[in-house]
Amino acid sequence: MTIAVRRLVPELTGSWERPSAYLRDVLHRVRQVTPWRVGCEVFGLAWVFLLDLAPGWLSDTHPSGWALVGLAAAFVVLYLMRLCFPAVALLLALLVAFGTNSGGITLMVVVAYAAGYRIASWRRALPTAVIGLALYMLLWEGGVPGLTGFLGSFVMLTVYGMVVALPFLVGRYIAQRNALVAALQEREERMRRERTMLTRQVRLRERNRIAQDMHDSLGHRLSLISVHAGALALDGDLGERQREAVQVLRSAALTGMEELRGVIGVLRRDDPPEEDLARRTVEAIDELVEGARRAGVRVSLVRGGQPCPLPSKVSHAAYRVAQEGLTNANKHAPGASVQVTVKYEPDALVVEVRNNPSRSGVAGSPGVGLIGLGERVRVAGGLLHVGPLPTGGFRIAAVLPYEDTTVAEEPEDSDEVLVAGTARSGVRKWAGVGSIVAAGVVLLVIVGGYTWIGIQPVTNVVDRAFYDSVYRGQPESEVRARLTDGAQPANSIGDLRKDSAPEPAGAVCEYRLSDEQTYTSGGQLVLRFCFAGGKVVEKNSHLQRI
C-alpha cells in the first residue's frame, strides 16, 4: 500500500499560501484579544520605559527631546513585534540595545523571553540564537569599550548569557511545559469523551439485546396465543359466550403485540436505523454528491483508476467516508468549496474529502462522528487520516483494501481508547527539561568563570604606600626594582594609557593599576611613573572611564 499511504501525506502548498495563512492566523488572534490582555501589555511596556528610558533606572544614558521620542517609538514597535515576529524582534532589539548605546537591557530581556516562548521549533530557535550571538559580537566590538584577553571574551559571553540566552531558555522551558499541560488536559478530555461514548455504545448494545430477547421470546408467545385464539374462534361447538371470550383473548394478544413493538421502539430509540448495505455503496457516492449540490454545497467529484468489485463492508465504508466528509464540511465550514475524490489505486481504494477554509474565517472543530467513522474503516481493514490542511481547510482520507479482511474488535474495558485515524499524542514526560538544563549550564559557567577569575593571583598592581614613597629625581633603578611585572588584574579594561594626560617629552612611562579601586568611581584608577635621564621625572594618576 505504498502508493496509497503516500497519498495520506498532505501536499506541499505554494510559497504564496503560507504568508496568507499566517496573516489569517494573526488576524484571528487579534480578534480574540481581551481588555485584560491589553492591560497586561500596557503594564509591561510601562515598566520597560521606567527601567530603560525615563527615569531609566537600569540605563547609564538618559536621552531627552527627539532622541527620547525616537527611542520610545522604537521600544513600542519592538515590544509589539515580539508577539508576531519574535525572531526579527530579537535581532532588532540587539541592534537597539548594543548598537545605539542607549540602554534597552530590560527590553532585550523581554524580547528574548518572548522569542524563546513563541518560536516553537528548535530548527528555527537555534539559528535565531546563533545569528543573534554573531550580531551581538559585532556590536560588542564596535560599541563597547575593548576588553583584552580571556576576560574580554568571557565578559562578552556573560552579558549575552544573562541578557539573551537565559531569558530565551526560560521562555522555551515555560512554553514547553505549557504545551505539555495543554496536551495532558486535551488527552484527558478526549479519554473522558471516548469513555462516555463507549458507555453509551454498551448501553445501546444491551438495549438491543433486551429488545431482541423480547421480540424473539415474548413476541413469539403472543403470536402463538393470537393464532390459537383465532383458530379456536372457528370451532363450531363453541357457544356465543365462549366465542366472545375467545375474541377478547385474541384482541388482548394483538394489543400485547402492539405494546411490545412500542417497548422495543423505546429501547431502540437511540440506535440508528439499519443501513441498506446493498444501496449505500461506493457507486452511490454520485447520488450523495448530487444531493449535496441540490442543498447548496459547492462540491465537485473526481474519480480515477479502473473500478473493480469491492466487498460490501469496504464499499459501504467508502460511502460513509464521503458522507461524513460532506456532513463535516457543511457543519464546520459552511460556504466553503468541497472536493470528493474516489481513486482506485493498484493496491487499494482511496476516498478523500477536503474542504477549503470557512468563508466566515473561523472554522469549528470536527465532531465525534469521526470516531464512529474511524471504527467503521478499521473494521473494514483500512486506514483513516483526519486533520487540518496547511492552508486552513480540513481533510478526511481513507485507504481501503480490495479484499475482505476481518479485524478483531478491541476490548470494551480498555483503559485508553484512541480516536481512529489519529496517532498517540506523544506527550513527552521530559518536555522542557533540555531548556532548563541548558539555562543551568549557562549559570554554572558564569558563576564558575567569575569564581576562577577571582582566585587568580594578581601581581601587576601598585599599592598606595609605594606610590607615595616615590619622588621626583629618585633613581630609575630603585623604582623599577620595586615595580613588579606579572599577571594583569582581571578587572583591567583596555589600554591603561587611555584617558591619561600627555606624557612628558622624551620620557618613558610605566602604567600600573592601583590596588585601591571603588565601584562608585565609574572607572579604574591608573598610576603612572615617567623616567628620563635615569631618574623619575613625573608620577601621576588618572581615572580611566569604563
C-alpha positions in Angstrom: 0.0 0.0 0.0 3.0 2.3 -0.6 1.3 4.5 -3.2 -1.9 4.8 -1.2 -0.3 5.6 2.1 1.8 8.3 0.4 -1.4 10.0 -0.6 -2.3 10.4 3.0 0.5 13.0 3.4 -0.8 16.5 2.6 0.7 18.0 -0.4 3.2 20.9 -0.1 1.4 24.1 -0.7 2.8 27.0 -2.7 5.0 29.6 -1.0 2.4 32.3 -1.5 -0.2 30.4 0.5 1.9 30.3 3.7 2.1 34.1 4.3 -1.6 34.4 3.7 -2.4 31.6 6.1 -0.1 33.1 8.7 -1.8 36.5 8.3 -5.2 34.9 8.7 -4.0 33.3 11.9 -2.6 36.6 13.2 -5.9 38.4 12.5 -7.8 35.6 14.2 -5.6 36.0 17.3 -6.0 39.8 17.2 -9.8 39.4 17.3 -9.5 37.3 20.4 -7.6 39.9 22.3 -9.3 40.8 25.6 -9.1 44.0 27.6 -7.2 42.1 30.3 -4.5 41.2 27.8 -4.3 44.8 26.6 -3.9 46.0 30.2 -1.1 43.5 30.8 0.8 44.6 27.7 0.5 48.3 28.7 1.7 47.5 32.2 4.7 45.6 30.9 5.6 48.4 28.4 5.3 51.0 31.2 7.9 49.1 33.2 10.2 48.9 30.2 10.0 52.7 29.8 10.7 53.2 33.5 13.7 51.0 33.7 15.3 51.8 30.3 14.2 55.3 29.3 12.7 57.7 31.8 13.9 57.8 34.6 16.0 54.9 33.3 16.9 53.2 36.5 18.9 50.4 34.7 20.4 52.7 32.0 23.6 54.8 32.1 22.3 57.1 29.3 19.3 59.4 29.7 18.2 60.7 26.3 15.9 63.7 26.0 14.0 65.5 23.4 13.6 63.9 20.0 16.1 61.2 20.9 13.8 60.1 23.7 10.7 60.2 21.4 12.5 58.1 18.7 13.7 55.5 21.3 10.2 55.3 22.8 8.7 54.7 19.3 11.3 52.0 18.6 10.6 50.4 22.0 6.9 50.3 21.3 7.4 48.7 17.9 9.8 46.1 19.2 7.6 45.3 22.2 4.6 44.7 20.0 6.6 43.0 17.2 7.7 40.3 19.7 4.1 38.9 19.6 4.0 38.2 15.9 7.6 38.2 14.7 9.7 37.2 17.7 12.9 36.2 15.8 13.0 39.6 13.9 12.2 41.5 17.1 15.1 39.7 18.9 17.7 40.7 16.2 16.4 44.3 16.1 16.4 44.6 19.9 20.1 43.6 19.8 20.8 46.5 17.4 18.9 48.9 19.7 20.4 47.7 23.0 24.0 47.2 22.0 24.3 49.2 18.7 23.0 52.6 19.8 24.5 52.8 23.3 21.1 53.9 24.6 20.3 51.2 27.1 17.4 48.9 26.4 18.5 46.0 28.6 15.0 45.4 30.0 13.6 45.5 26.5 16.2 43.0 25.4 15.3 40.6 28.3 11.6 40.8 27.5 12.1 40.3 23.7 14.5 37.4 24.3 12.0 35.7 26.6 9.2 36.2 24.1 11.4 34.7 21.3 12.1 31.6 23.4 8.4 31.3 24.3 6.9 31.9 20.8 9.4 30.2 18.5 8.0 26.7 18.6 10.6 24.7 16.7 14.2 24.2 17.6 15.1 24.3 13.9 14.1 28.0 14.0 15.1 28.8 17.6 18.7 27.6 17.3 19.6 29.6 14.1 18.0 32.6 15.6 20.1 32.3 18.7 23.3 31.8 16.7 22.6 34.7 14.4 21.8 36.8 17.4 25.2 35.9 19.0 27.1 36.7 15.9 25.4 40.1 15.6 26.0 40.7 19.3 29.7 40.0 18.9 30.0 42.5 16.1 28.1 45.2 18.1 30.3 44.5 21.1 33.5 45.1 19.2 32.1 48.3 17.7 30.3 49.9 20.6 31.6 48.5 23.9 35.0 49.5 25.4 37.5 46.9 24.5 38.4 44.1 26.8 41.6 42.2 26.3 42.4 38.5 26.6 40.3 35.9 28.2 38.5 38.3 30.4 37.2 40.3 27.4 35.7 37.2 25.7 34.3 35.9 29.0 32.6 39.2 29.9 31.2 39.4 26.4 29.7 35.9 26.6 28.5 36.6 30.1 26.5 39.6 29.1 24.9 37.6 26.2 24.2 34.7 28.5 22.5 36.8 31.2 20.6 39.2 28.9 19.7 37.0 25.9 20.4 33.3 26.5 18.9 32.9 29.9 15.6 34.7 29.2 15.4 32.8 25.9 15.9 29.4 27.5 13.4 30.2 30.3 10.9 31.2 27.7 11.3 27.9 25.9 11.0 25.9 29.1 7.7 27.7 30.1 6.3 27.3 26.6 7.2 23.6 26.5 5.7 23.0 30.0 2.5 24.8 29.0 2.3 22.7 25.9 2.7 19.6 28.0 -0.1 20.6 30.4 -2.4 21.5 27.5 -1.6 18.1 25.8 -2.4 16.3 29.0 -5.6 18.2 29.5 -6.7 17.5 25.9 -5.8 13.9 26.3 -7.8 13.6 29.5 -10.8 15.3 27.9 -10.6 13.0 24.9 -10.4 9.9 27.0 -13.3 11.1 29.1 -15.4 11.7 26.0 -14.4 8.4 24.5 -15.3 6.5 27.7 -18.7 8.3 27.6 -19.2 7.1 24.1 -18.1 3.6 24.9 -20.5 3.5 27.8 -23.3 4.7 25.5 -22.4 2.0 23.0 -22.5 -0.7 25.7 -25.9 0.6 26.9 -27.2 0.6 23.3 -26.0 -3.0 22.8 -27.7 -4.1 26.0 -30.9 -2.4 24.9 -30.7 -4.1 21.6 -30.2 -7.5 23.3 -33.1 -6.9 25.6 -35.3 -5.8 22.7 -34.2 -8.9 20.6 -35.0 -11.2 23.5 -38.4 -9.7 24.0 -39.1 -9.9 20.3 -37.9 -13.5 20.0 -39.4 -15.0 23.1 -42.3 -12.9 24.3 -43.3 -11.8 20.8 -43.3 -15.4 19.7 -45.5 -16.4 22.6 -48.1 -13.7 22.0 -48.2 -14.6 18.3 -49.0 -18.2 19.3 -51.7 -17.1 21.6 -53.2 -14.9 18.9 -53.1 -17.8 16.3 -54.6 -20.3 18.7 -57.4 -17.9 19.7 -58.2 -17.3 16.1 -58.4 -21.0 15.4 -60.5 -21.6 18.4 -63.0 -18.9 17.3 -63.8 -21.0 14.2 -64.8 -24.1 16.3 -68.5 -24.7 15.6 -69.1 -26.4 19.0 -68.5 -23.1 21.0 -71.4 -21.2 22.3 -71.9 -17.4 21.8 -70.4 -16.6 25.2 -67.4 -18.8 24.5 -66.8 -17.2 21.1 -67.0 -13.7 22.7 -64.4 -14.8 25.3 -62.1 -16.1 22.6 -62.4 -12.8 20.7 -61.5 -10.9 23.8 -58.5 -13.2 24.3 -57.4 -12.7 20.7 -57.8 -9.0 21.0 -55.7 -8.9 24.1 -53.0 -10.8 22.4 -52.9 -8.4 19.5 -52.9 -5.4 21.9 -50.0 -7.0 23.7 -48.1 -7.4 20.4 -48.6 -3.7 19.6 -47.4 -2.7 23.1 -44.4 -4.9 22.7 -43.5 -3.2 19.5 -43.8 0.1 21.3 -41.5 -1.0 24.1 -38.9 -2.3 21.6 -39.1 1.0 19.8 -38.3 2.8 23.0 -35.4 0.6 23.7 -34.0 1.2 20.2 -34.7 5.0 20.1 -31.0 5.9 20.3 -30.0 3.2 17.8 -29.6 4.4 14.2 -31.7 2.7 11.6 -30.2 -0.4 9.9 -28.4 0.8 6.8 -29.0 -0.9 3.4 -25.5 -2.1 2.5 -26.7 -3.0 -0.9 -27.8 0.6 -1.7 -25.2 2.7 0.1 -22.0 1.7 -1.8 -19.1 3.4 -3.5 -21.2 3.7 -6.7 -23.9 5.7 -4.7 -21.4 8.5 -3.9 -22.5 10.2 -7.2 -26.0 10.4 -5.8 -24.7 11.6 -2.5 -22.7 14.4 -4.2 -25.7 15.4 -6.3 -27.9 15.6 -3.3 -25.3 17.9 -1.6 -25.3 20.1 -4.7 -29.0 20.5 -4.6 -28.7 21.5 -0.9 -26.4 24.4 -2.0 -23.0 22.9 -1.2 -20.2 23.8 -3.8 -18.9 20.2 -4.2 -17.0 18.5 -7.0 -16.4 14.8 -7.6 -13.2 13.4 -9.0 -12.9 9.7 -10.0 -9.8 7.9 -11.1 -8.5 4.5 -11.8 -10.1 1.3 -13.0 -13.2 0.3 -10.9 -13.2 -3.2 -9.5 -15.6 -5.3 -7.4 -15.4 -4.5 -3.7 -16.6 -6.4 -0.5 -19.8 -5.0 0.9 -18.1 -3.7 4.1 -15.4 -1.9 2.1 -17.9 -0.4 -0.4 -20.1 0.8 2.4 -17.2 2.2 4.4 -16.2 4.2 1.3 -19.7 5.6 1.1 -19.7 6.5 4.8 -16.3 8.4 4.4 -17.8 10.6 1.6 -21.0 11.1 3.6 -19.2 12.0 6.9 -16.8 14.3 5.0 -19.6 16.2 3.3 -21.5 16.4 6.6 -18.4 17.6 8.5 -17.6 20.3 5.8 -21.2 21.6 5.7 -21.3 21.8 9.5 -17.9 23.2 10.4 -17.0 25.2 7.2 -20.3 26.4 5.8 -20.0 28.1 2.4 -16.5 26.5 1.7 -15.9 24.6 -1.5 -15.5 20.8 -1.1 -13.8 18.2 -3.3 -14.6 14.5 -3.1 -12.0 12.1 -4.7 -12.5 8.4 -5.3 -9.5 6.7 -6.9 -8.8 3.1 -7.5 -5.0 2.7 -6.8 -3.2 -0.5 -7.8 -3.4 -1.9 -4.3 -6.2 0.0 -2.5 -9.1 2.3 -2.8 -8.5 5.9 -1.7 -11.5 8.1 -0.8 -10.7 11.7 0.2 -12.9 14.7 1.1 -11.2 18.0 1.6 -12.7 21.5 2.1 -11.3 25.0 1.9 -11.4 27.3 5.0 -14.8 28.6 6.0 -15.8 31.9 4.5 -16.5 33.2 8.0 -12.8 32.9 8.8 -13.4 30.7 11.9 -14.0 27.0 11.4 -15.3 24.7 14.1 -13.7 21.6 15.4 -14.7 18.2 13.9 -17.3 16.4 15.9 -17.5 13.0 17.4 -18.9 11.4 14.3 -15.4 10.9 13.1 -14.9 8.4 15.9 -17.6 6.1 14.5 -16.2 6.6 11.0 -12.8 5.5 12.1 -14.2 2.4 13.7 -16.1 1.5 10.5 -13.0 2.0 8.4 -10.9 -0.1 10.9 -13.4 -2.9 10.8 -13.2 -2.9 7.0 -9.4 -3.3 7.3 -8.5 0.3 6.2 -6.7 3.3 7.5 -8.2 6.8 8.2 -6.4 10.1 8.2 -8.2 13.2 9.7 -6.6 16.6 10.1 -6.3 20.2 9.1 -4.6 21.4 5.9 -1.7 23.9 5.9 -3.9 26.3 4.1 -6.6 26.3 6.8 -9.0 23.7 5.4 -9.8 20.2 6.5 -9.1 16.8 5.1 -10.6 13.3 5.6 -9.0 10.5 3.7 -9.3 6.7 3.9 -7.3 3.9 2.3 -9.5 0.7 2.0 -8.3 -2.7 0.8 -9.8 -4.6 -2.1 -10.0 -7.8 -0.2 -12.3 -8.7 2.7 -10.4 -8.6 5.9 -11.6 -9.4 9.4 -10.4 -7.1 12.2 -10.6 -8.2 15.8 -12.7 -6.0 18.0 -10.9 -4.0 20.7 -11.8 -5.0 24.3 -14.6 -2.9 25.8 -12.9 -2.4 29.1 -9.8 -0.8 27.5 -8.3 1.9 29.7 -7.4 4.1 26.7 -9.5 4.3 23.5 -7.8 6.3 20.8 -9.7 8.2 18.1 -9.4 6.3 14.8 -7.0 7.8 12.4 -5.1 9.8 15.0 -1.7 8.9 16.4 -0.9 8.8 20.1 -0.4 12.3 21.4 3.3 11.5 22.1 3.3 13.7 25.3 6.9 14.0 26.3 7.4 13.4 30.0 10.6 15.4 29.9 9.3 18.4 28.0 11.2 21.5 28.8 14.0 19.7 30.7 16.5 20.4 27.9 15.9 24.1 28.1 16.1 24.4 31.9 19.3 22.2 31.9 20.9 24.5 29.3 19.9 27.5 31.4 21.5 25.8 34.4 24.7 25.2 32.4 24.8 28.9 31.4 24.5 30.0 35.1 27.1 27.4 36.1 29.6 28.6 33.5 29.1 32.3 34.5 29.4 31.7 38.3 32.3 29.3 37.8 34.1 31.6 35.4 33.9 34.6 37.7 35.0 32.4 40.7 38.0 31.2 38.8 38.9 34.8 37.8 38.6 35.9 41.4 41.0 33.4 42.7 43.8 34.1 40.2 46.9 35.7 41.7 47.5 39.3 40.6 50.9 40.9 41.0 50.9 43.7 38.4 49.5 46.4 40.8 50.9 49.2 42.9 49.9 49.9 46.5 49.3 53.4 47.8 52.4 53.3 50.2 54.8 52.6 47.3 53.2 55.3 45.2 53.5 57.9 48.0 57.2 57.0 48.6 58.3 57.7 45.0 59.6 61.2 44.5 61.0 63.2 41.6 64.7 62.8 41.0 64.7 59.3 42.5 67.0 57.0 40.6 65.1 55.0 38.0 66.8 51.7 39.0 65.4 51.9 42.5 61.8 52.5 41.3 62.0 49.8 38.6 63.3 47.3 41.1 60.1 47.7 43.1 57.8 47.7 40.1 56.7 44.1 39.7 55.6 42.5 36.4 53.1 39.7 36.4 49.6 38.8 35.8 47.3 41.6 34.6 44.4 42.2 37.0 41.1 40.6 35.9 39.3 44.0 36.1 41.8 45.6 33.8 39.9 47.2 30.9 41.7 48.1 27.6 44.8 50.1 27.3 45.9 51.7 30.6 47.1 54.8 28.7 43.5 55.7 27.8 42.2 58.9 29.4 45.7 59.8 30.7 47.5 63.2 30.3 50.2 63.6 27.6 53.5 62.0 28.5 56.5 64.3 29.1 58.7 64.8 26.1 61.5 62.3 25.9 60.2 60.3 28.9 59.4 56.6 29.1 56.4 55.9 31.2 55.2 52.8 33.1 51.4 52.3 33.9 50.1 50.2 36.7 46.7 49.7 38.3 46.3 50.9 41.9 45.3 48.2 44.4 42.6 50.6 45.7 39.6 50.5 43.4 36.0 51.6 44.1 32.8 50.6 42.3 31.3 54.1 42.7 34.1 55.9 40.8 32.8 54.9 37.4 36.2 53.7 36.2 39.6 52.3 37.4 42.4 54.2 39.0 45.7 54.0 37.0 49.1 55.1 38.3 51.9 56.4 36.0 55.7 56.7 36.5 57.7 58.5 33.9 61.6 58.2 33.6 64.2 60.3 31.7 67.9 60.5 32.2 67.9 57.6 34.7 65.6 59.5 37.1 62.0 59.9 37.9 60.6 63.0 36.1 56.9 62.6 36.9 54.5 60.4 38.8 50.8 60.9 38.1 47.4 59.1 38.4 44.2 59.3 36.3 40.8 57.7 36.3 40.2 55.5 33.2 36.5 55.6 32.4 34.6 52.4 31.8 
